Amino acid sequence: MESKTKLLNTKEVAEALGCSLPTARRIMQREDFPLIRVGKNMKVNAEAFDEWTKNRRI
């Protein structure tokens, strides 16, 4: 059985956090953020993002 990994883009992170795109980009570039770079695009694994939001204050 194949498992699909859901990756969130910057717009989805901004919507989830209730912030602007520039703010989401700054947050995604933090050292403690589980960022995945795909070329020039910034992504985050949805499960890792959920865990990050539970354990950190912005």
C-alpha positions as CSV (number, residue, x, y, z in Angstrom):
1,M,0.0,0.0,0.0
2,E,1.4,3.3,-1.0
3,S,1.3,6.3,1.3
4,K,1.0,9.8,-0.2
5,T,2.8,12.6,1.6
6,K,0.8,15.9,1.7
7,L,3.0,18.9,1.2
8,L,1.8,22.4,2.0
9,N,2.9,25.4,0.0
10,T,3.4,29.0,1.2
11,K,-0.2,30.0,0.5
12,E,-1.6,27.0,2.5
13,V,0.8,27.8,5.4
14,A,-0.4,31.4,5.4
15,E,-4.0,30.3,5.4
16,A,-3.4,27.8,8.2
17,L,-1.6,30.4,10.4
18,G,-4.0,33.3,9.4
19,C,-1.2,35.5,8.2
20,S,0.0,37.2,5.0
21,L,2.2,35.5,2.4
22,P,5.3,37.6,3.3
23,T,4.9,36.6,7.0
24,A,4.4,32.9,6.1
25,R,7.6,33.1,4.0
26,R,9.5,34.5,7.0
27,I,8.2,31.9,9.3
28,M,9.0,29.1,6.8
29,Q,12.6,30.3,6.8
30,R,13.1,30.0,10.5
31,E,15.7,27.4,11.6
32,D,13.2,25.4,13.6
33,F,10.6,25.2,10.8
34,P,10.6,21.8,8.9
35,L,11.1,23.4,5.5
36,I,11.5,21.3,2.3
37,R,12.9,23.2,-0.7
38,V,11.7,22.0,-4.1
39,G,13.7,24.1,-6.5
40,K,12.8,27.7,-5.6
41,N,9.5,26.6,-4.0
42,M,9.1,26.2,-0.2
43,K,7.0,23.3,1.0
44,V,6.4,21.6,4.3
45,N,5.1,18.1,5.1
46,A,1.6,18.5,6.5
47,E,2.3,16.2,9.5
48,A,5.5,18.0,10.3
49,F,3.7,21.3,10.1
50,D,1.0,20.1,12.5
51,E,3.6,18.9,14.9
52,W,5.6,22.2,14.6
53,T,2.5,24.3,15.3
54,K,1.7,22.2,18.4
55,N,5.2,22.6,19.9
56,R,6.0,26.3,19.1
57,R,4.8,29.7,19.5
58,I,5.2,32.1,16.6
